[in-house]
Amino acid sequence: MTFISRGFRGRRQAEVPAGRLPPGQYATNDFPVLSAGPTPIVRPEDWRFELTGLLAEPRSWTWDEFRALPTEEITADIHCETKWSKIDTAWTGVSIDTLLGDVDSATRATCRSRT
């Protein structure tokens, strides 16, 4: 087994308008991620997302319940400490505002994903 994931292909240059990259960064079109081992496989039926802490009522969602929550789409630049940048990356996900919508604002919560 190799310690470098198949996704790493070296430094690929992408067309980026001047001023969009921080000094010392290079643009890429993919995610050149290095991995120190295999990615764990988590079965959806074993996955849970929980809000715990000083809550009157802790919250918990199964994979199907979480996927049924309203989602938002955002576009953002990603700048990695290994010097690559991915510009205008589109993401879809559940907003923290949705997750904390019914939580008392005076309450402190801890978010975690459990497998």
C-alpha positions in Angstrom: 0.0 0.0 0.0 1.3 3.5 -0.8 1.2 6.4 1.6 0.4 8.9 -1.2 -3.2 8.9 -2.3 -4.0 8.4 -6.0 -5.5 11.9 -6.0 -2.1 13.6 -5.7 -0.8 14.5 -9.2 1.7 17.2 -8.4 1.3 20.9 -9.0 -1.4 21.6 -11.6 -1.8 25.2 -12.7 -5.2 26.7 -13.1 -6.2 30.0 -14.7 -6.7 32.4 -11.8 -7.2 36.2 -12.1 -4.4 38.3 -10.7 -4.8 39.0 -7.0 -6.9 35.9 -6.2 -3.9 33.8 -4.9 -2.0 34.6 -1.7 1.8 34.9 -2.0 3.5 31.5 -2.4 0.3 29.6 -3.4 -0.4 27.8 -6.7 -3.8 27.2 -8.2 -5.2 23.7 -8.8 -8.4 22.3 -10.3 -8.6 19.3 -8.1 -7.8 18.4 -4.4 -4.2 17.3 -4.3 -4.6 15.6 -0.9 -1.9 13.5 0.7 -3.0 10.6 2.9 -1.2 8.7 5.5 -3.4 5.7 5.2 -6.7 4.4 3.9 -9.9 6.5 4.3 -12.2 4.8 6.8 -15.5 3.5 5.4 -18.5 4.5 7.5 -21.8 2.9 6.8 -24.7 5.5 6.6 -26.7 3.4 9.1 -23.9 3.7 11.7 -23.5 7.5 11.2 -24.9 10.1 13.6 -24.5 13.8 14.1 -25.0 15.0 17.6 -25.3 18.3 19.5 -24.4 17.8 23.1 -23.2 19.9 26.0 -25.1 22.3 28.2 -28.3 21.8 26.3 -31.8 21.4 27.8 -32.4 18.7 25.1 -29.4 17.3 23.2 -30.1 16.9 19.4 -29.2 13.9 17.2 -29.7 13.1 13.6 -29.2 9.8 11.6 -27.7 10.0 8.1 -31.2 10.0 6.5 -32.5 12.7 8.9 -29.5 14.9 8.4 -29.8 14.6 4.6 -33.4 15.6 4.8 -32.5 19.0 6.5 -32.6 22.1 4.3 -29.3 22.8 2.6 -27.5 25.9 1.3 -25.1 26.4 -1.5 -22.0 28.5 -1.1 -18.9 29.2 -3.2 -15.5 29.9 -1.6 -11.8 29.8 -2.2 -9.7 27.2 -0.3 -6.1 28.0 0.5 -4.2 25.0 2.0 -1.1 25.3 4.2 0.7 22.9 1.7 0.5 25.9 -0.7 -2.3 24.9 -3.1 -5.4 27.0 -3.7 -8.7 25.9 -5.2 -10.7 28.9 -6.4 -14.5 29.2 -6.6 -15.2 25.8 -4.9 -18.9 25.1 -4.8 -20.2 23.5 -1.6 -23.7 22.3 -0.5 -24.4 21.6 3.1 -26.6 22.2 6.2 -26.1 25.6 7.8 -25.1 25.8 11.5 -28.1 28.2 11.8 -30.4 25.3 10.8 -28.7 23.0 13.3 -28.9 25.5 16.1 -32.3 27.0 15.2 -34.1 25.7 18.3 -31.2 25.9 20.7 -31.4 28.6 23.4 -28.8 31.2 22.5 -27.6 31.3 26.1 -26.7 27.6 25.9 -23.3 26.3 24.9 -23.3 23.3 22.5 -20.7 20.9 21.3 -21.1 19.5 17.7 -19.6 16.2 16.7 -20.0 13.5 14.2 -20.0 9.9 15.6 -19.4 6.7 13.7 
